[in-house]
Amino acid sequence: MSTITTNQVTTAESENAFASVFELIGRVGIAAIFLLAGMNKIQFYDANAQYLASGGLPEWLLPLVILFEIGGALALIIGFKVR
């Protein structure tokens, strides 16, 4: 039987802490892409609605797209269902 020393436990805990920080940074980075895209759609709402219509999609889908982009970004930031 092997015993775990205090030093091994501390190293494992610090590696886990670093992994958590890097996961948070990654989630915030990806969320920023979606958040900025959603905010851009709000800022240029009419142009985006026309772009959707030119592709054959109804304009009423734009609020849903904005909701999914911003809501998804916020869910990523808070860590909802990330694992």
Secondary structure as UniProt FT lines:
FT   HELIX           6..43
FT   HELIX           45..54
FT   TURN            55..56
FT   HELIX           59..61
FT   HELIX           62..78
FT   TURN            79..81
//
